[in-house]
Amino acid sequence: MTSKERFLAAVRGEQPDRVPVCPDISNMIPCRLTGKPFWDVYIFQNPPLWKAYIEAAEYFGFDAWSDWAPDLEFKGIPRVSFQFGRVSRESVVAGATIGTPFGIIGQEMTYRAADPPATTGPALKNLVEDIRKIRWLLRRIKRVKFDNAVERRGLLGDRGVVGVSISIPGFQGWIDFATLENLSYWYFDRPDLIEELRRVHHAAALKVAEQIIDFRPDIIDIAASGGITLQSPKIFRELALPTLKVITRWAREAGVPTMMHSCGRARDLVSICAEETDLNCLNPLERPPLGDCDLREIKRAYGSRLALMGNLPTTTLMLFGAPDEVESECIAAIDDAAAGGGFILSTGDQCGRDTPEENIFRMIDTAHRYGKY
């Protein structure tokens, strides 16, 4: 089987020729391998992160998963203005603004030479004032442009899958644009505005989802990092679950598999997704202390309804462990979750910048040797 066939078979809950192996090296390691300051990749697209990732996947030789956030075209929206602020040898501060009839939406990002960018000036500061801007903007989504996804497909070929991601309502979908403190206060103090934000995000997500399903990507990725860590299961049910249920049902009816990424605590999310949605696969199923997932227990409880992807620890094992330790943990994960298919060997979350390459190579080699069905 090709890497693409192998990955898709596992996501659908089927048994491929061997366990697919896909360490999460989505950002830091591809940037490091370019040998350039990280802001060259993130700001100047030299090279674009997705090209750096595909080159890294080819270098290590694993079953790749290239995730793409859709390019949106808006009706009558002015071009986004991008301005540089403070610049030093360590960091570059830049801001992006867009005009609306109700005022400017602006966000500040700090880009560092050897770390991924961070939001240092959130776009949403006062929901009473900002809700009209967000409502106006999201209602003007015209179409999704897929040129970039087509280019990725051509470059990646059969070495892996290209997923198109969709953001769903909830704290996990808004944390890039507002502080967690503000979201928490707004949820309890202004539930009317939070519900309006949920409704406009829900409508926009479904409009985007329809076009993505028509495009028929390899998989649809539901972006939900921290889905339970950033909010309670109750809040996730209120804000995120209605949208998740519709998107996964539509995708199932169209024959397009879906996968959700939600790092951190996720055991409650496993039950919700397996019992109440049509989701195909969930990752990264982090174990304590970063998460609360037991791979063996989850496989026994839900392996017939949900494909699993995970869950080698990145901040301990992959970063500081010896290759022999990595091999032992890979074997344990395969023993815990690979029986009958529906399992992708991966890391708990993104591998850190300084993860030893020999640990990644050993992880991949172990899957090739020990993960055969």
KEBA-911045 format. One record per residue (C-alpha): residue number from 1; chain; x, y, z. Coordinates in Angstrom, 1 decimal. Each point is the difference from the previous one (the first is absolute). Layout:
+-----+-----+--------+--------+--------+
| seq | mol |     xx |     yy |     zz |
+-----+-----+--------+--------+--------+
| NUM |   A |      X |      Y |      Z |
...
+-----+-----+--------+--------+--------+
//
This chain:
+-----+-----+--------+--------+--------+
| seq | mol |     xx |     yy |     zz |
+-----+-----+--------+--------+--------+
|   1 |   A |    0.0 |    0.0 |    0.0 |
|   2 |   A |    1.0 |    3.6 |   -0.5 |
|   3 |   A |    0.3 |    2.3 |    3.0 |
|   4 |   A |   -3.2 |    1.7 |   -1.1 |
|   5 |   A |   -1.9 |   -3.2 |   -0.3 |
|   6 |   A |    1.3 |   -1.3 |    3.3 |
|   7 |   A |   -0.9 |    3.3 |    1.9 |
|   8 |   A |   -3.5 |    0.1 |   -1.5 |
|   9 |   A |   -0.7 |   -3.6 |    0.8 |
|  10 |   A |    0.9 |    0.5 |    3.6 |
|  11 |   A |   -2.1 |    3.2 |    0.3 |
|  12 |   A |   -3.0 |   -1.9 |   -1.3 |
|  13 |   A |    0.6 |   -2.7 |    2.7 |
|  14 |   A |    1.3 |   -2.5 |   -2.5 |
|  15 |   A |    3.1 |   -2.2 |    0.3 |
|  16 |   A |    2.8 |    1.0 |   -2.4 |
|  17 |   A |    3.2 |   -1.9 |   -0.8 |
|  18 |   A |    1.7 |    1.5 |    3.1 |
|  19 |   A |   -0.6 |    2.6 |    2.6 |
|  20 |   A |    0.4 |    3.5 |   -1.5 |
|  21 |   A |    2.6 |    2.1 |    1.8 |
|  22 |   A |   -0.3 |    3.8 |    0.0 |
|  23 |   A |    1.8 |    1.9 |    2.7 |
|  24 |   A |   -1.4 |    3.5 |    0.4 |
|  25 |   A |    2.7 |    2.3 |   -1.3 |
|  26 |   A |   -2.4 |    2.6 |   -1.3 |
|  27 |   A |    2.0 |    3.1 |    0.7 |
|  28 |   A |    3.3 |    0.2 |    1.9 |
|  29 |   A |    2.0 |   -2.8 |   -1.5 |
|  30 |   A |   -0.8 |    0.9 |   -3.6 |
|  31 |   A |    1.0 |    3.6 |    0.7 |
|  32 |   A |    3.2 |   -1.1 |    1.7 |
|  33 |   A |    0.9 |   -2.3 |   -2.9 |
|  34 |   A |   -0.1 |    3.0 |   -2.4 |
|  35 |   A |    2.9 |    1.5 |    1.8 |
|  36 |   A |   -1.7 |    3.4 |   -0.1 |
|  37 |   A |   -1.5 |    2.3 |    2.6 |
|  38 |   A |   -3.5 |   -1.2 |    0.7 |
|  39 |   A |   -1.4 |    3.4 |   -1.0 |
|  40 |   A |    1.2 |   -0.7 |   -3.5 |
|  41 |   A |   -2.4 |   -2.9 |   -0.2 |
|  42 |   A |   -3.0 |    1.6 |    1.8 |
|  43 |   A |    0.2 |    3.6 |   -1.3 |
|  44 |   A |    1.8 |   -0.2 |   -3.3 |
|  45 |   A |   -1.1 |   -3.5 |   -1.0 |
|  46 |   A |    3.6 |   -0.8 |   -0.9 |
|  47 |   A |   -0.8 |   -2.9 |   -0.2 |
|  48 |   A |   -3.6 |   -0.3 |    1.0 |
|  49 |   A |   -0.5 |   -2.2 |    3.0 |
|  50 |   A |   -1.9 |   -2.6 |   -1.9 |
|  51 |   A |    2.9 |   -0.5 |   -2.4 |
|  52 |   A |    2.5 |   -0.1 |    2.9 |
|  53 |   A |   -2.2 |   -2.7 |    1.5 |
|  54 |   A |   -0.2 |   -2.2 |   -3.1 |
|  55 |   A |    3.8 |    0.3 |   -0.3 |
|  56 |   A |    0.3 |   -1.1 |    3.6 |
|  57 |   A |   -2.4 |   -2.9 |   -0.5 |
|  58 |   A |    2.1 |   -1.2 |   -2.9 |
|  59 |   A |    3.2 |    0.4 |    2.0 |
|  60 |   A |   -1.3 |   -2.2 |    2.9 |
|  61 |   A |   -2.0 |   -2.3 |   -2.2 |
|  62 |   A |   -3.4 |   -0.2 |    1.8 |
|  63 |   A |   -3.6 |   -0.1 |   -1.1 |
|  64 |   A |   -0.7 |    3.7 |   -0.3 |
|  65 |   A |   -3.0 |    2.1 |    1.0 |
|  66 |   A |    0.0 |    3.5 |   -1.5 |
|  67 |   A |   -2.7 |    2.1 |    1.6 |
|  68 |   A |   -1.2 |    3.1 |   -1.9 |
|  69 |   A |   -2.0 |    2.9 |    1.3 |
|  70 |   A |   -2.3 |    1.2 |   -2.8 |
|  71 |   A |    0.6 |    3.2 |   -1.9 |
|  72 |   A |   -3.3 |    2.0 |    0.2 |
|  73 |   A |   -1.2 |    2.7 |   -2.4 |
|  74 |   A |   -2.3 |    2.6 |    1.4 |
|  75 |   A |   -2.5 |    2.2 |   -1.8 |
|  76 |   A |    1.1 |    3.6 |   -0.3 |
|  77 |   A |    2.6 |   -0.2 |    2.8 |
|  78 |   A |    3.1 |    2.3 |   -0.2 |
|  79 |   A |    3.3 |   -1.7 |   -0.1 |
|  80 |   A |    1.5 |   -0.9 |    3.4 |
|  81 |   A |    2.6 |    2.6 |    1.0 |
|  82 |   A |    3.2 |   -1.4 |    1.5 |
|  83 |   A |    2.4 |    2.2 |    1.8 |
|  84 |   A |    3.3 |   -0.7 |    1.7 |
|  85 |   A |    0.6 |    1.4 |    3.5 |
|  86 |   A |    2.9 |   -0.7 |    2.3 |
|  87 |   A |    2.9 |   -1.9 |   -1.6 |
|  88 |   A |    3.0 |   -1.4 |    1.8 |
|  89 |   A |    2.4 |   -2.9 |   -0.5 |
|  90 |   A |   -2.3 |   -2.2 |    2.2 |
|  91 |   A |   -3.4 |    0.9 |   -1.2 |
|  92 |   A |   -2.2 |    1.8 |   -2.6 |
|  93 |   A |   -3.3 |    1.5 |    1.1 |
|  94 |   A |   -2.6 |    0.5 |   -2.7 |
|  95 |   A |   -3.7 |    0.9 |   -0.1 |
|  96 |   A |   -2.7 |   -0.8 |   -2.5 |
|  97 |   A |   -3.2 |    2.1 |   -0.2 |
|  98 |   A |   -3.2 |   -0.1 |   -2.1 |
|  99 |   A |   -2.6 |    2.7 |   -0.2 |
| 100 |   A |   -3.7 |   -0.5 |    0.6 |
| 101 |   A |   -2.9 |    2.5 |    0.1 |
| 102 |   A |    0.1 |   -0.4 |    3.8 |
| 103 |   A |    3.7 |    0.6 |    0.4 |
| 104 |   A |    3.4 |   -1.7 |   -0.4 |
| 105 |   A |    0.7 |   -3.6 |    0.9 |
| 106 |   A |    3.7 |   -0.2 |    0.9 |
| 107 |   A |    2.3 |   -2.6 |    1.3 |
| 108 |   A |    3.7 |    0.1 |    1.1 |
| 109 |   A |    2.3 |   -3.0 |   -0.4 |
| 110 |   A |    3.6 |   -0.4 |    1.2 |
| 111 |   A |    2.3 |   -2.1 |   -2.2 |
| 112 |   A |    3.2 |   -1.4 |    1.4 |
| 113 |   A |    3.1 |   -1.3 |   -1.6 |
| 114 |   A |   -0.3 |   -3.5 |    1.4 |
| 115 |   A |   -3.5 |   -0.4 |    1.3 |
| 116 |   A |   -3.5 |    0.0 |   -1.6 |
| 117 |   A |   -1.9 |    3.3 |    0.1 |
| 118 |   A |   -2.2 |    1.0 |    2.9 |
| 119 |   A |   -3.0 |    2.3 |    0.2 |
| 120 |   A |    1.0 |    3.0 |    2.1 |
| 121 |   A |   -2.9 |    2.3 |   -0.8 |
| 122 |   A |   -3.3 |   -1.8 |   -0.4 |
| 123 |   A |   -2.6 |    1.1 |   -2.5 |
| 124 |   A |   -2.9 |   -0.2 |    2.4 |
| 125 |   A |    0.3 |    2.2 |    3.0 |
| 126 |   A |   -3.5 |    1.2 |    0.7 |
| 127 |   A |   -2.8 |   -2.3 |   -1.2 |
| 128 |   A |   -2.7 |    2.7 |    0.3 |
| 129 |   A |    1.9 |    2.0 |   -2.6 |
| 130 |   A |    1.6 |   -2.8 |   -2.0 |
| 131 |   A |   -3.0 |   -2.3 |   -0.6 |
| 132 |   A |   -1.4 |    2.2 |   -2.8 |
| 133 |   A |    3.4 |    0.0 |   -1.8 |
| 134 |   A |    0.3 |   -3.8 |    0.2 |
| 135 |   A |   -3.7 |   -0.5 |   -1.1 |
| 136 |   A |    0.5 |    2.3 |   -3.0 |
| 137 |   A |    3.3 |   -1.7 |   -1.0 |
| 138 |   A |   -1.2 |   -3.6 |    0.3 |
| 139 |   A |   -3.2 |    0.7 |   -1.8 |
| 140 |   A |    2.0 |    1.2 |   -3.0 |
| 141 |   A |    1.9 |   -3.2 |   -0.7 |
| 142 |   A |   -0.4 |   -0.6 |   -3.7 |
| 143 |   A |    2.0 |   -3.1 |   -0.8 |
| 144 |   A |    2.9 |   -2.3 |    0.8 |
| 145 |   A |    3.0 |    0.1 |   -2.3 |
| 146 |   A |    1.6 |   -3.4 |   -0.4 |
| 147 |   A |    3.1 |    0.8 |   -2.2 |
| 148 |   A |    2.3 |   -0.6 |    3.0 |
| 149 |   A |   -1.6 |   -3.3 |    0.8 |
| 150 |   A |    0.4 |   -1.2 |   -3.6 |
| 151 |   A |    3.6 |    1.0 |    0.0 |
| 152 |   A |    0.6 |   -1.9 |    3.3 |
| 153 |   A |   -1.6 |   -3.1 |   -1.5 |
| 154 |   A |    2.2 |    0.1 |   -3.0 |
| 155 |   A |    3.2 |    0.5 |    2.0 |
| 156 |   A |   -0.9 |   -2.6 |    2.7 |
| 157 |   A |   -1.3 |   -2.6 |   -2.4 |
| 158 |   A |   -0.5 |   -3.5 |    1.6 |
| 159 |   A |    2.3 |    0.8 |    2.9 |
| 160 |   A |   -2.9 |    1.0 |    2.2 |
| 161 |   A |   -3.3 |    1.8 |    0.3 |
| 162 |   A |   -1.0 |    3.6 |   -0.4 |
| 163 |   A |   -2.6 |    1.1 |    2.5 |
| 164 |   A |   -2.0 |    3.2 |   -0.1 |
| 165 |   A |   -0.8 |    1.4 |    3.5 |
| 166 |   A |   -3.1 |    1.6 |    1.3 |
| 167 |   A |   -0.3 |    2.1 |    3.2 |
| 168 |   A |   -3.1 |   -0.6 |    2.1 |
| 169 |   A |   -1.5 |    2.2 |    2.7 |
| 170 |   A |    1.2 |   -0.1 |    3.6 |
| 171 |   A |    2.9 |    1.2 |    2.0 |
| 172 |   A |    2.4 |   -2.2 |   -2.0 |
| 173 |   A |   -1.1 |    1.8 |   -3.2 |
| 174 |   A |    0.2 |    3.5 |    1.5 |
| 175 |   A |    3.2 |   -0.2 |    2.1 |
| 176 |   A |    2.1 |    1.3 |   -2.9 |
| 177 |   A |   -2.1 |    3.2 |    0.0 |
| 178 |   A |   -0.8 |    0.6 |    3.6 |
| 179 |   A |    1.5 |   -0.7 |    3.4 |
| 180 |   A |   -1.3 |   -3.0 |    2.0 |
| 181 |   A |   -0.7 |    2.4 |    2.9 |
| 182 |   A |   -2.3 |    2.2 |   -2.2 |
| 183 |   A |   -1.7 |   -3.0 |   -1.5 |
| 184 |   A |   -0.8 |   -1.4 |    3.5 |
| 185 |   A |   -1.4 |    3.3 |    1.2 |
| 186 |   A |   -2.0 |    0.5 |   -3.2 |
| 187 |   A |   -1.5 |   -3.5 |    0.3 |
| 188 |   A |   -1.4 |    0.7 |    3.4 |
| 189 |   A |   -0.6 |    3.7 |   -0.1 |
| 190 |   A |   -1.3 |    0.4 |   -3.6 |
| 191 |   A |   -1.4 |   -3.4 |   -1.1 |
| 192 |   A |   -2.2 |    1.8 |   -2.6 |
| 193 |   A |    3.1 |    1.2 |   -1.8 |
| 194 |   A |    1.8 |   -3.3 |    0.3 |
| 195 |   A |   -3.1 |   -1.7 |   -1.5 |
| 196 |   A |    0.0 |    2.5 |   -2.9 |
| 197 |   A |    3.7 |   -0.6 |   -0.6 |
| 198 |   A |   -0.7 |   -3.7 |    0.0 |
| 199 |   A |   -2.9 |    0.4 |   -2.5 |
| 200 |   A |    2.0 |    2.1 |   -2.5 |
| 201 |   A |    3.0 |   -2.3 |    0.3 |
| 202 |   A |   -2.2 |   -3.1 |   -0.5 |
| 203 |   A |   -1.6 |    1.5 |   -3.2 |
| 204 |   A |    3.5 |    0.9 |   -1.3 |
| 205 |   A |    1.4 |   -3.4 |    0.8 |
| 206 |   A |   -2.8 |   -1.8 |   -1.8 |
| 207 |   A |    0.3 |    2.2 |   -3.1 |
| 208 |   A |    3.7 |   -0.8 |   -0.1 |
| 209 |   A |   -0.6 |   -3.7 |    0.7 |
| 210 |   A |   -2.4 |   -0.3 |   -2.9 |
| 211 |   A |    2.7 |    1.2 |   -2.5 |
| 212 |   A |    2.7 |   -2.1 |    1.6 |
| 213 |   A |   -2.1 |   -3.1 |   -0.3 |
| 214 |   A |   -0.7 |    0.8 |   -3.6 |
| 215 |   A |    3.7 |    0.3 |   -0.6 |
| 216 |   A |    0.5 |   -3.5 |    1.6 |
| 217 |   A |    3.3 |    0.2 |    1.8 |
| 218 |   A |    1.6 |   -3.1 |    1.3 |
| 219 |   A |   -1.3 |    0.8 |    3.5 |
| 220 |   A |   -1.7 |    2.9 |    1.8 |
| 221 |   A |    1.8 |    1.1 |    3.0 |
| 222 |   A |   -2.0 |    1.5 |    2.9 |
| 223 |   A |    2.2 |    2.5 |    1.8 |
| 224 |   A |   -0.7 |   -0.3 |    3.7 |
| 225 |   A |    3.3 |    0.4 |    1.9 |
| 226 |   A |   -0.8 |    0.1 |    3.7 |
| 227 |   A |   -3.6 |   -0.9 |   -0.6 |
| 228 |   A |   -0.5 |   -1.2 |    3.6 |
| 229 |   A |    3.1 |    1.6 |    1.6 |
| 230 |   A |   -1.1 |    3.5 |   -0.8 |
| 231 |   A |   -3.7 |   -0.6 |    1.0 |
| 232 |   A |   -2.1 |   -2.5 |    1.8 |
| 233 |   A |   -1.8 |   -2.9 |   -1.8 |
| 234 |   A |   -3.2 |    1.9 |    0.7 |
| 235 |   A |    1.2 |    3.1 |   -1.8 |
| 236 |   A |    1.4 |   -2.1 |   -2.9 |
| 237 |   A |   -3.4 |   -1.6 |   -0.4 |
| 238 |   A |   -1.8 |    3.4 |    0.0 |
| 239 |   A |    2.4 |    1.8 |   -2.4 |
| 240 |   A |    1.8 |   -2.5 |   -2.2 |
| 241 |   A |   -2.0 |   -3.3 |   -0.1 |
| 242 |   A |   -3.0 |    1.3 |   -2.2 |
| 243 |   A |    2.5 |    1.0 |   -2.7 |
| 244 |   A |    2.1 |   -3.1 |    0.3 |
| 245 |   A |   -3.1 |   -2.2 |   -0.4 |
| 246 |   A |   -1.1 |    1.6 |   -3.2 |
| 247 |   A |    3.4 |    0.1 |   -1.6 |
| 248 |   A |    0.9 |   -3.6 |    0.8 |
| 249 |   A |   -3.5 |   -1.2 |   -1.2 |
| 250 |   A |    0.3 |    1.9 |   -3.3 |
| 251 |   A |    3.5 |   -1.4 |   -0.5 |
| 252 |   A |   -1.0 |   -3.6 |    0.8 |
| 253 |   A |   -2.9 |    0.3 |   -2.5 |
| 254 |   A |    2.4 |    1.2 |   -2.6 |
| 255 |   A |    2.6 |   -2.7 |    0.7 |
| 256 |   A |    2.7 |    2.5 |    1.3 |
| 257 |   A |    1.7 |   -1.2 |    3.2 |
| 258 |   A |    0.4 |    2.5 |    2.9 |
| 259 |   A |    2.6 |    0.3 |    2.6 |
| 260 |   A |    0.2 |    2.3 |    3.1 |
| 261 |   A |    3.1 |    1.3 |    1.6 |
| 262 |   A |   -0.5 |    0.9 |    3.7 |
| 263 |   A |    3.1 |    0.0 |    2.1 |
| 264 |   A |   -0.1 |    0.0 |    3.8 |
| 265 |   A |   -2.8 |   -1.6 |    2.0 |
| 266 |   A |   -2.2 |   -2.0 |   -2.4 |
| 267 |   A |   -1.5 |   -3.1 |    1.7 |
| 268 |   A |   -3.4 |    1.7 |    0.3 |
| 269 |   A |    0.4 |    1.1 |   -3.6 |
| 270 |   A |    0.5 |   -3.6 |   -1.1 |
| 271 |   A |   -3.3 |   -1.1 |    1.4 |
| 272 |   A |   -1.8 |    3.0 |   -1.5 |
| 273 |   A |    1.4 |   -0.5 |   -3.4 |
| 274 |   A |   -0.5 |   -3.8 |   -0.1 |
| 275 |   A |   -3.5 |    0.0 |    1.4 |
| 276 |   A |   -1.5 |    3.3 |   -1.4 |
| 277 |   A |    1.8 |    0.8 |   -3.3 |
| 278 |   A |    1.1 |   -1.6 |   -3.3 |
| 279 |   A |    3.6 |    0.8 |    0.6 |
| 280 |   A |    2.4 |   -2.6 |   -1.4 |
| 281 |   A |    3.3 |    0.6 |    1.9 |
| 282 |   A |    1.2 |    2.0 |    3.0 |
| 283 |   A |    3.6 |    1.0 |    0.9 |
| 284 |   A |    2.3 |    0.4 |    1.9 |
| 285 |   A |   -1.5 |   -1.6 |    3.1 |
| 286 |   A |    2.7 |    1.3 |    2.3 |
| 287 |   A |    0.8 |   -2.0 |    3.2 |
| 288 |   A |    0.5 |    1.6 |    3.4 |
| 289 |   A |    1.2 |    2.4 |    1.1 |
| 290 |   A |   -0.7 |    2.0 |   -3.2 |
| 291 |   A |   -3.2 |   -1.9 |   -0.7 |
| 292 |   A |   -2.2 |   -2.6 |    1.5 |
| 293 |   A |   -0.2 |   -2.8 |   -2.6 |
| 294 |   A |    0.8 |   -3.7 |    0.5 |
| 295 |   A |    0.5 |   -1.4 |   -3.5 |
| 296 |   A |   -0.7 |   -3.6 |    1.0 |
| 297 |   A |   -3.3 |    1.0 |    1.8 |
| 298 |   A |   -1.2 |    2.2 |   -2.8 |
| 299 |   A |    0.7 |   -2.7 |   -2.6 |
| 300 |   A |   -2.0 |   -2.5 |    2.0 |
| 301 |   A |   -2.9 |    2.4 |    0.6 |
| 302 |   A |   -0.2 |    1.7 |   -3.4 |
| 303 |   A |    2.4 |   -1.6 |   -2.5 |
| 304 |   A |   -2.9 |   -1.4 |   -2.0 |
| 305 |   A |   -1.5 |    3.5 |   -0.5 |
| 306 |   A |    2.9 |    2.3 |   -0.1 |
| 307 |   A |    3.5 |   -0.2 |   -1.5 |
| 308 |   A |    2.8 |    1.1 |    2.3 |
| 309 |   A |    3.2 |    2.0 |   -0.6 |
| 310 |   A |    2.7 |    0.5 |    2.6 |
| 311 |   A |    1.5 |    0.2 |    2.5 |
| 312 |   A |    3.7 |    0.0 |    0.8 |
| 313 |   A |    0.9 |    2.8 |    2.5 |
| 314 |   A |    1.9 |    2.8 |   -1.7 |
| 315 |   A |    1.2 |    2.0 |    3.0 |
| 316 |   A |    1.6 |   -3.0 |    1.7 |
| 317 |   A |    0.5 |   -3.1 |   -2.1 |
| 318 |   A |    0.6 |    1.5 |   -3.5 |
| 319 |   A |    2.0 |    3.0 |    1.3 |
| 320 |   A |    2.1 |   -1.6 |    2.7 |
| 321 |   A |   -0.4 |   -3.8 |   -0.4 |
| 322 |   A |    2.6 |   -2.3 |   -1.5 |
| 323 |   A |   -0.8 |   -1.8 |   -3.3 |
| 324 |   A |   -0.5 |   -3.3 |    1.7 |
| 325 |   A |   -2.6 |    1.6 |    2.3 |
| 326 |   A |   -1.8 |    1.4 |   -3.0 |
| 327 |   A |   -0.1 |   -3.5 |   -1.6 |
| 328 |   A |   -1.4 |   -1.5 |    3.2 |
| 329 |   A |   -2.7 |    2.6 |    0.2 |
| 330 |   A |   -0.9 |   -0.5 |   -3.7 |
| 331 |   A |   -0.4 |   -3.7 |    0.5 |
| 332 |   A |   -2.2 |    0.6 |    3.0 |
| 333 |   A |   -2.2 |    2.4 |   -1.9 |
| 334 |   A |   -0.3 |   -2.4 |   -2.9 |
| 335 |   A |   -0.9 |   -2.9 |    2.4 |
| 336 |   A |   -2.6 |    2.3 |    1.7 |
| 337 |   A |   -1.8 |    1.3 |   -3.0 |
| 338 |   A |    0.9 |   -1.6 |   -3.4 |
| 339 |   A |   -2.0 |   -3.2 |    0.1 |
| 340 |   A |   -2.5 |   -0.2 |   -2.8 |
| 341 |   A |    1.2 |    3.3 |   -1.6 |
| 342 |   A |   -1.3 |    3.5 |    0.7 |
| 343 |   A |    3.3 |    1.2 |    1.6 |
| 344 |   A |    2.7 |    2.5 |   -1.1 |
| 345 |   A |    3.1 |    0.1 |    2.1 |
| 346 |   A |    0.8 |    3.6 |    0.7 |
| 347 |   A |    1.2 |    2.3 |    2.8 |
| 348 |   A |   -2.2 |    1.6 |    2.7 |
| 349 |   A |    0.4 |    3.4 |   -1.6 |
| 350 |   A |    2.5 |    2.0 |   -2.0 |
| 351 |   A |    3.6 |   -1.1 |    0.4 |
| 352 |   A |    2.2 |    2.7 |    1.4 |
| 353 |   A |    2.6 |    1.8 |   -2.0 |
| 354 |   A |    2.9 |   -1.8 |    1.7 |
| 355 |   A |   -1.4 |   -3.5 |   -0.2 |
| 356 |   A |    2.9 |   -2.3 |   -1.0 |
| 357 |   A |   -0.3 |   -1.2 |   -3.5 |
| 358 |   A |    1.1 |   -3.5 |    1.0 |
| 359 |   A |   -3.2 |   -0.2 |    2.2 |
| 360 |   A |   -2.2 |    0.8 |   -3.0 |
| 361 |   A |    1.9 |   -2.4 |   -2.2 |
| 362 |   A |   -0.3 |   -2.8 |    2.6 |
| 363 |   A |   -3.8 |    0.6 |    0.3 |
| 364 |   A |   -0.4 |   -0.4 |   -3.7 |
| 365 |   A |    2.2 |   -3.0 |   -0.3 |
| 366 |   A |   -1.8 |   -1.7 |    2.9 |
| 367 |   A |   -3.4 |    0.4 |   -1.7 |
| 368 |   A |    1.5 |   -1.4 |   -3.2 |
| 369 |   A |    1.4 |   -3.1 |    1.8 |
| 370 |   A |   -2.5 |   -0.6 |    2.8 |
| 371 |   A |   -3.2 |    1.5 |   -1.5 |
| 372 |   A |   -0.6 |   -2.5 |   -2.8 |
| 373 |   A |   -3.4 |   -1.8 |    0.0 |
+-----+-----+--------+--------+--------+
//
